[in-house]
């Protein structure tokens, strides 16, 4: 049944209109409605694309190095009024001198005559200035030759050749050289060919290119128990940071037939850092990483951690502040909401800085931060009050969805206020992932599951040892030597005195 196309036209007038005219009018009106809908969709898409072109390190997770020249400059830090460099009272860091007994030679230099009058001088200075010149010696390889004789039995005539001793590797390379290969091709991110060349340049050792990968796998296998020990220790800690980044894993061994994108996961604690590579970014990979962990977890808002209890989760404020900037830059109603959220975030971190420098107690911080928490909750509620239509992509709709997501995890914004040892950001995990990201860019990932396992194990051991200020090469050498003798590898766990010291500081805080 036809309806009246003109609201000022009575139904009788419309009925008297010729059918051909009615059809033409209805066609034009339908076309106008379709164009209006298309214009609205294009406007929303234009706003979304404009927002993408304005993406920078200020309002997204991309690094500052990727900012376009047209990106707005990052806000300048407030000047403290002090000069650059060390401040009065700073202890300073000077070059550490080697002990005298470690010096190759000690040469005494005395002035022959007075610089003022020319009088001859003699005697000794009880506190002379010590100046040391450090040189690296030319390294020549230590080669041990094993001659396996074959002797013939005088009775039956059969020949019997001697076997290598159990502590001699059939590979022909010692544990320190194997550990050096693992370190160069692992944390130092050298390719197999570069590792081969470095061994020849520094140590005058020639290793076949195909042998490099075999030695890397020997290091990886030697660290199996060490990584398991580190994982169990990290999962038993009270506070941990977790994060993940993309990783490329090939299918040369058939372990990734669908050629799925892999993910490198990290769990960071005070003394131990654990890495794992999974072909998933979902809940299953996160649960395997955390294992039996029951402490306080610091993460970003990735849904892979959505199953973790909000009462024991801290959401990263660095990510939140970037979201607040993104909301403010959308203009319109979103601008006031974003600016309000940014203002409260600045207040929260000004108070937190006072907690860090000791001018505000944690109890005092918990009392005064309540106001900012209420204001942030109000701004989020105002942003979430707008109910976008299904599929709507306008700026206000995106702001509404972000605010609703934040309200769902709002309790996880404030764990750092009341739990000692919990930081408001996930910077610890992001810093741990940075060497892995550089490794990924230079190597383009790994070709097999064993390659990914090597990456995860080497990152786990090296970052753990460095957090404890322990020598990495010495540990890798000892681990390879222990594996060849079927002995357990040295422990990667911190010394008990370090744990007692950390506990003392935590109680004092």
C-alpha positions in Angstrom: 0.0 0.0 0.0 1.4 3.4 -1.0 1.9 6.0 1.7 1.9 9.8 1.4 5.3 11.0 0.5 4.7 14.7 1.5 3.7 15.3 5.1 1.7 18.4 4.0 -0.2 16.3 1.5 -3.4 14.7 2.6 -4.0 11.0 1.8 -6.7 12.0 -0.6 -4.3 14.2 -2.6 -1.7 11.4 -2.6 -4.4 9.0 -3.9 -5.2 11.4 -6.8 -1.5 11.6 -7.8 -0.8 9.5 -10.9 0.9 6.2 -10.1 3.9 7.0 -12.2 4.5 10.2 -10.2 4.1 8.3 -7.0 6.7 5.7 -8.0 9.1 8.5 -9.1 8.7 10.3 -5.8 9.1 7.2 -3.7 12.2 6.3 -5.7 13.8 9.7 -5.1 13.0 9.5 -1.4 14.5 6.0 -1.1 17.6 7.2 -3.0 17.9 10.2 -0.6 17.6 7.9 2.4 20.3 5.6 1.0 22.6 8.6 0.3 22.1 10.0 3.8 23.0 6.6 5.3 26.0 6.4 3.0 27.2 9.9 3.9 26.9 9.0 7.6 28.9 5.9 7.1 31.6 7.7 5.1 31.8 10.4 7.8 32.4 7.8 10.4 35.0 6.1 8.2 36.7 9.4 7.5 36.9 10.1 11.3 38.3 6.6 11.9 40.9 7.0 9.1 41.8 10.5 10.4 42.3 9.0 13.8 44.6 6.4 12.3 46.7 9.0 10.5 47.1 10.9 13.8 48.3 7.8 15.7 51.6 8.3 17.4 53.5 7.1 20.4 51.5 9.5 22.5 48.1 7.8 21.9 49.1 4.3 20.9 51.6 1.5 21.6 53.8 2.3 18.6 57.4 3.4 19.5 58.4 7.1 19.3 60.8 6.2 16.4 57.8 5.4 14.2 56.2 8.8 14.7 55.6 10.7 11.5 57.1 14.2 11.0 53.6 15.6 11.2 53.0 14.0 14.6 52.5 16.6 17.4 55.7 17.0 19.5 55.8 15.1 22.8 55.2 17.4 25.8 58.3 18.8 27.3 59.2 17.8 30.8 59.0 20.4 33.4 62.5 21.9 34.0 63.8 21.3 37.5 66.1 24.3 37.2 69.2 22.1 37.8 72.1 21.8 35.4 72.5 18.6 33.4 74.8 15.9 34.7 75.6 14.7 38.2 74.1 16.7 41.0 75.7 17.8 44.2 76.1 14.9 46.6 76.1 12.3 43.8 78.6 9.6 44.5 79.7 9.3 40.9 80.9 6.4 38.9 84.6 6.1 38.2 86.6 3.5 36.3 87.4 0.6 38.6 91.1 -0.2 38.9 92.3 -3.8 38.8 94.2 -5.0 41.8 98.0 -4.7 41.6 98.5 -8.4 41.6 96.4 -8.6 38.4 98.6 -6.2 36.5 101.0 -7.5 33.9 103.5 -4.9 35.0 103.8 -2.0 37.4 106.0 0.9 36.3 106.9 3.8 38.7 107.3 7.3 37.3 109.0 10.0 39.3 109.8 13.6 38.4 113.5 14.3 38.0 113.4 17.9 39.1 111.1 20.5 40.6 108.8 22.2 38.1 109.1 25.5 40.0 112.9 25.9 40.7 114.5 23.0 38.9 115.9 21.4 42.0 116.7 17.7 41.7 114.0 15.5 43.4 114.2 12.0 45.0 112.1 9.8 47.2 108.7 8.1 46.9 105.1 9.4 46.9 103.0 7.2 49.4 99.8 7.8 47.4 100.7 8.1 43.7 98.1 8.5 41.1 97.4 5.1 39.6 96.8 5.0 35.8 96.1 1.6 34.2 96.2 0.7 30.5 94.1 -2.3 29.7 94.8 -4.4 26.6 93.1 -7.5 25.2 95.5 -10.4 24.6 95.8 -12.1 21.3 93.8 -15.3 21.8 95.0 -18.6 20.4 92.9 -21.7 20.7 93.7 -24.4 23.2 93.8 -27.7 21.3 93.9 -31.1 23.0 94.5 -33.9 20.6 93.1 -37.4 21.4 94.7 -40.3 19.4 92.5 -43.4 19.2 94.7 -46.3 18.5 93.4 -49.5 16.9 95.1 -52.6 18.1 94.8 -56.1 16.6 94.1 -59.1 18.8 97.0 -61.6 18.5 94.6 -64.5 19.1 91.6 -63.9 16.8 93.1 -61.1 14.7 90.2 -58.7 15.2 91.0 -55.0 15.4 89.8 -52.9 18.3 89.9 -49.1 18.4 90.0 -47.1 21.6 86.9 -45.0 22.4 86.9 -41.4 23.5 86.8 -40.8 27.2 83.3 -40.0 28.5 84.3 -36.4 29.4 85.5 -35.7 25.8 82.9 -34.3 23.4 82.5 -36.0 20.0 81.7 -32.7 18.5 85.3 -31.6 18.8 84.6 -28.3 20.6 84.9 -27.5 24.3 82.1 -26.3 26.5 83.4 -22.7 26.6 83.4 -22.5 22.8 79.9 -24.0 22.7 78.7 -21.4 25.2 80.3 -18.6 23.2 78.4 -19.8 20.1 75.2 -19.7 22.1 75.9 -16.3 23.4 76.9 -14.8 20.1 74.0 -16.3 18.1 71.5 -15.7 20.9 71.5 -12.5 23.1 74.1 -10.9 20.9 71.8 -11.5 17.9 74.5 -12.5 15.4 73.6 -14.7 12.4 75.2 -18.1 12.0 77.6 -16.7 9.4 78.5 -13.7 11.6 79.0 -16.1 14.5 81.3 -18.2 12.4 83.3 -15.1 11.3 83.5 -13.8 14.9 85.0 -17.1 16.1 87.6 -16.9 13.4 88.4 -13.2 14.0 88.5 -13.2 17.8 89.7 -16.8 18.6 91.3 -18.1 15.4 88.8 -21.0 15.5 87.3 -22.3 12.3 83.8 -23.8 12.6 81.7 -25.1 9.7 78.6 -23.1 9.2 76.3 -26.2 9.7 78.1 -26.9 13.0 77.0 -23.5 14.4 73.4 -24.6 14.6 74.3 -28.0 16.2 76.3 -26.2 18.9 73.4 -23.8 19.5 71.1 -26.8 20.1 73.6 -28.2 22.5 73.5 -25.0 24.6 69.7 -25.1 24.4 69.5 -28.7 25.7 72.0 -27.9 28.4 69.6 -25.2 29.7 66.5 -27.5 29.9 66.6 -28.0 33.7 67.7 -24.4 34.3 64.7 -23.0 32.5 62.3 -25.4 34.3 63.8 -24.3 37.6 63.4 -20.6 36.7 59.8 -21.1 35.6 58.8 -22.8 38.8 60.5 -20.1 40.9 58.9 -17.2 38.9 55.4 -18.8 39.2 55.8 -18.9 43.0 56.5 -15.2 43.4 54.2 -12.7 45.0 54.3 -10.1 42.2 55.0 -10.6 38.5 54.7 -8.7 35.2 53.4 -10.4 32.0 53.4 -9.3 28.4 53.7 -10.8 24.9 54.9 -9.7 21.4 54.6 -11.3 18.0 57.1 -13.8 16.8 57.6 -15.5 13.4 58.1 -19.3 13.5 58.5 -21.2 10.3 57.6 -24.8 9.5 60.9 -26.4 8.6 60.3 -29.2 11.2 56.5 -29.6 10.5 55.6 -28.2 13.9 53.6 -25.3 12.4 51.9 -26.7 9.3 49.3 -23.9 9.2 52.1 -21.3 9.5 50.3 -19.6 12.3 51.8 -16.5 13.9 53.7 -17.2 17.0 53.9 -15.1 20.2 56.7 -14.6 22.6 55.4 -14.4 26.2 57.4 -13.1 29.2 56.9 -13.4 33.0 59.1 -10.9 34.9 59.8 -11.1 38.6 62.4 -9.4 40.8 65.2 -12.0 40.2 64.0 -14.3 37.5 62.5 -13.7 34.0 60.9 -16.4 32.0 60.2 -16.5 28.2 58.0 -18.9 26.3 57.0 -19.1 22.6 53.4 -20.2 21.7 51.5 -20.4 18.5 48.6 -18.6 20.3 47.9 -15.3 22.0 44.9 -16.7 23.8 44.0 -17.8 27.4 45.7 -21.2 27.0 49.1 -19.7 26.4 48.7 -17.2 29.2 47.7 -20.0 31.6 50.7 -22.1 30.6 53.0 -19.1 31.2 51.5 -18.4 34.7 51.1 -22.0 35.7 50.6 -22.2 39.5 51.1 -18.4 40.0 48.7 -16.9 42.6 50.2 -13.5 43.2 49.5 -10.0 41.9 49.8 -9.8 38.2 50.6 -6.6 36.2 49.5 -6.6 32.6 48.0 -4.6 29.8 44.3 -4.9 28.9 44.8 -7.8 26.4 41.9 -10.2 26.6 44.3 -13.1 27.0 44.5 -12.1 30.7 40.8 -11.5 31.1 40.4 -14.7 33.1 42.7 -13.5 35.8 40.9 -12.2 39.0 40.6 -8.4 39.1 41.3 -8.4 42.8 44.9 -9.6 42.0 45.5 -7.8 38.7 47.0 -4.4 38.0 46.3 -2.8 34.6 49.1 -0.8 33.0 48.6 3.0 33.4 51.0 3.8 30.5 48.5 2.1 28.2 45.6 3.9 29.9 47.1 7.3 29.4 47.6 6.6 25.7 43.9 5.7 25.5 43.0 8.9 27.3 45.0 10.9 24.8 43.3 9.1 22.0 39.9 9.9 23.4 40.8 13.6 23.9 42.0 13.9 20.3 38.7 12.8 18.9 37.1 16.2 19.6 33.4 16.9 20.4 32.0 15.3 23.5 35.0 12.9 23.6 37.5 15.7 24.1 36.1 16.8 27.5 36.0 13.2 28.7 39.6 12.5 27.6 40.9 15.8 29.0 39.2 15.0 32.3 40.7 11.6 32.5 44.2 12.9 31.7 43.9 15.5 34.4 43.1 12.9 37.0 45.9 10.6 35.7 48.4 13.5 36.2 47.2 14.0 39.8 47.5 10.2 40.5 51.1 10.1 39.2 52.1 13.3 41.0 51.0 11.6 44.2 52.7 8.3 43.3 56.0 10.1 42.7 55.8 11.5 46.2 55.3 7.9 47.5 58.4 6.9 45.5 60.6 9.7 46.8 59.4 9.2 50.4 57.5 12.4 50.9 54.1 10.7 51.1 53.3 7.5 53.0 51.4 4.7 51.3 48.6 5.1 53.8 48.4 8.8 53.0 48.5 8.1 49.3 45.6 5.6 49.6 43.5 8.2 51.4 44.0 11.1 49.0 43.8 9.0 45.8 40.1 8.2 46.5 39.0 11.5 45.0 40.8 10.9 41.7 39.4 7.4 41.6 35.9 8.7 42.0 36.4 11.4 39.3 37.9 8.8 36.8 35.0 6.5 37.4 32.6 9.4 36.8 34.3 10.3 33.5 34.2 6.7 32.4 30.6 6.4 33.2 29.8 9.6 31.2 31.7 8.2 28.2 29.9 4.8 28.5 26.5 6.4 28.8 26.2 6.9 25.0 24.8 3.7 23.5 26.0 3.4 19.9 24.0 1.5 17.3 25.2 -1.9 16.3 28.2 -1.5 14.0 28.4 2.3 14.5 32.0 3.5 14.1 31.7 7.2 15.0 34.2 8.8 17.4 31.6 8.9 20.2 30.9 5.2 19.6 34.6 4.3 19.9 34.9 6.4 23.0 31.8 4.7 24.5 33.2 1.2 23.8 36.6 2.1 25.4 35.0 3.6 28.5 32.8 0.5 28.9 35.8 -1.8 28.6 37.7 0.3 31.2 34.7 0.2 33.6 34.8 -3.6 33.5 38.4 -3.7 34.7 38.2 -0.5 36.9 39.1 -2.4 40.1 42.3 -3.5 38.5 43.5 0.1 38.0 44.2 0.5 41.7 46.0 -2.6 43.0 49.3 -0.6 43.2 47.7 1.7 45.8 47.4 -0.9 48.5 49.8 -3.8 47.6 53.5 -3.2 48.1 55.7 -4.2 45.2 53.1 -3.6 42.6 53.9 -0.9 40.1 51.2 1.1 38.2 52.8 0.3 34.8 54.0 -2.8 33.0 57.3 -1.3 32.0 59.3 -4.2 33.5 57.8 -6.6 31.1 58.1 -4.2 28.1 61.8 -3.6 28.9 62.4 -7.4 29.1 60.8 -7.8 25.6 62.8 -5.1 24.0 65.9 -7.2 23.3 63.6 -9.9 21.9 62.0 -7.4 19.5 65.4 -6.3 18.2 66.3 -10.0 17.8 63.1 -10.6 15.9 63.8 -7.7 13.5 67.3 -8.8 12.7 66.6 -12.5 12.4 63.0 -12.4 11.1 62.1 -15.0 13.7 62.9 -18.7 13.7 62.4 -21.5 11.3 61.4 -24.3 13.7 60.0 -25.1 17.1 63.5 -25.9 18.2 64.7 -22.5 17.1 62.0 -20.8 19.1 62.9 -23.0 22.1 66.5 -21.8 21.8 65.3 -18.2 21.8 63.1 -18.6 24.8 65.7 -20.5 26.8 68.6 -18.1 26.0 66.5 -15.1 26.9 65.3 -16.7 30.1 68.8 -17.5 31.3 70.6 -14.4 30.2 68.0 -11.9 31.5 67.7 -13.8 34.8 71.5 -13.9 35.3 71.9 -10.2 34.5 69.2 -9.2 36.9 71.3 -11.0 39.5 74.6 -9.5 38.2 76.0 -12.9 37.4 78.4 -13.6 34.5 76.5 -15.2 31.6 79.3 -16.8 29.7 80.7 -18.5 32.8 77.3 -19.9 33.6 76.7 -21.2 30.1 80.1 -22.9 30.1 79.4 -24.6 33.4 75.9 -25.7 32.1 77.4 -27.2 28.9 80.1 -28.9 30.9 77.6 -30.4 33.4 75.4 -31.6 30.5 78.3 -33.5 28.9 78.9 -35.2 32.2 75.2 -36.0 32.8 75.2 -33.7 35.9 72.6 -31.1 36.8 73.2 -27.6 35.6 74.1 -24.9 38.1 71.1 -23.1 39.6 69.9 -19.9 38.0 68.0 -18.9 41.2 69.3 -16.0 43.2 71.4 -16.4 46.3 69.4 -16.6 49.5 71.1 -13.4 50.8 69.6 -11.5 47.9 66.1 -12.8 48.7 66.6 -11.8 52.4 67.7 -8.3 51.3 64.7 -7.9 49.0 62.4 -9.0 51.9 64.0 -6.5 54.2 63.4 -3.6 51.7 59.8 -4.7 51.1 59.1 -4.7 54.9 60.7 -1.3 55.2 58.6 0.1 52.3 
